[in-house]
Amino acid sequence: MNFVCSRDDLKIRGHVFGKRSHPQDAVILCHGFMANERMCCKYAELLADMGFLTVTFDFCGGGFLSRSDGRSQDMTIFTEKKDLLAVMESVKSRIVPLYPVSKE
């Protein structure tokens, strides 16, 4: 299923994997440098099969193959943070509550 949210008049686009028929824990996968959200799809499918609702997305200005709005020259670690926070808020308000997971 397609996923869209906004940040500073820019559209952030991605996909949702898993069933929304009942509340589930959610996982948001972020792609790495010189990549796009399609490179996370196999992981998203695996997590969905395990019962997690999983969201993948392209960072704004993420490059030639990015489906999100924005220019590459405007992309920074700070805009990536803003994108992720916008995705988290959208998932939290529209799909399921998010539960932070510590790496500790």
C-alpha positions in Angstrom: 0.0 0.0 0.0 1.3 3.5 -0.8 2.3 5.8 2.0 2.4 9.6 1.8 3.0 12.3 4.4 4.3 15.9 4.3 7.2 18.0 5.7 7.7 21.7 4.9 5.4 21.5 1.8 7.4 18.4 0.5 5.7 15.0 0.0 7.4 12.0 1.5 6.5 8.9 -0.3 6.8 5.2 0.5 5.0 2.0 1.2 3.2 0.2 4.0 3.6 -3.6 4.4 1.4 -5.7 6.6 -2.3 -5.9 7.5 -4.0 -2.9 9.1 -7.0 -5.0 10.3 -5.9 -4.8 14.0 -3.5 -2.7 16.0 0.1 -3.9 15.6 3.5 -2.7 16.5 5.1 -0.7 13.7 8.6 -0.6 12.3 9.9 2.3 10.1 12.8 1.3 7.8 15.1 4.0 6.6 17.4 3.5 3.6 21.1 4.3 3.5 23.2 6.7 1.6 22.9 6.5 -2.2 19.8 4.2 -1.9 16.1 4.4 -1.9 13.1 2.8 -0.1 12.8 0.0 -2.6 16.1 -1.4 -1.3 14.3 -2.1 2.1 11.3 -4.0 0.6 12.6 -7.5 1.3 13.2 -6.6 5.0 9.8 -4.9 5.1 8.1 -8.1 3.7 9.9 -10.3 6.2 8.9 -8.0 9.1 5.3 -8.0 7.8 5.3 -11.8 7.7 6.3 -11.7 11.4 3.3 -9.5 12.2 4.8 -6.0 12.2 3.3 -3.2 10.2 6.3 -1.9 8.4 6.8 1.5 6.6 9.5 2.3 4.1 10.0 5.7 2.6 12.3 7.8 0.4 14.0 10.8 2.1 13.2 14.1 0.4 15.9 15.0 -2.1 17.2 11.4 -1.9 18.4 11.2 -5.4 17.4 10.4 -9.0 15.3 7.4 -8.1 13.6 9.0 -5.0 9.9 9.2 -5.2 9.7 11.9 -2.5 9.9 15.6 -3.3 13.0 17.8 -2.9 16.4 18.4 -4.5 19.5 16.4 -3.7 21.5 19.6 -3.1 19.1 20.5 -0.3 19.4 17.2 1.5 21.3 17.1 4.8 21.3 15.0 7.9 19.0 17.6 9.4 16.4 17.3 6.6 16.7 13.5 6.9 15.9 13.9 10.6 12.9 16.1 9.8 11.7 13.5 7.3 11.9 10.7 9.8 10.1 12.7 12.4 7.3 13.5 9.9 7.0 9.8 9.0 6.9 8.8 12.7 4.2 11.4 13.5 2.1 10.2 10.5 2.4 6.6 11.4 1.6 7.3 15.0 -1.5 9.4 14.2 -2.9 7.4 11.3 -1.8 3.8 11.6 -0.7 2.5 15.0 1.0 3.7 18.1 4.8 3.6 18.0 6.8 2.1 20.7 10.5 3.2 20.8 13.0 0.4 20.8 16.4 1.1 22.5 19.6 -0.4 21.0 20.9 -0.9 24.6 
